[in-house]
Amino acid sequence: MSYVDRSLASDEQVLFRTRLSRIMFFWPVVLVLTGAGLLATALTLTPTPLLRGLAAAALGIALIFALVRYVSFRSSEFAVTDQRVIIKLGVFRRRLLELQRSKVEAIAVNQSIPGRLFGFGDIVVTGTGGTKEPFERIGAPMEFARAVQTARPAAAR
């Protein structure tokens, strides 16, 4: 069960969910494919054990990098409920933001051209008192911001 689902009050409803964007897997996939290609080449063409070992090490490092990104992706949650904004990142080093929707002053969205094409971007949640919380490479950042700004509390429905 997700953190958001475990932390909901009995009368609270999730209105919008997203997570980190899958674009974060671009470089790990490139590195794993490159490492696999180097290892395949080293195994077939190179009689030197040193080069085979280096190619295997490169593939291993790329796989570890990909695994770290996967854990980060799976452990991220961004949700808007009728009462709160809930953002949770990380497993070992957790970053958590739970903010009453009435305490959110603004959500800034920053998207590059690739971000607009592939549906990811950065957001900055500004709470009352001017606290700014930045989050990078989230999926559907415009929809997240729109959900925060337009959602009505349960009592107003």
Protein Blocks (a to p, Z undefined) as FASTA:
>chain_A
ZZklmmpcfkbccfbdcdddfklmmmmmmmmmmmmmmmmmmmmmmmbfklmmmmmmmmmm
mmmmmmmmmmmmmmpccdddfkbccddedjklccdddddfklpmbdcddddfklmmnopa
cdddddehhiacddehiahkllmmmmmmmpccfklZZ
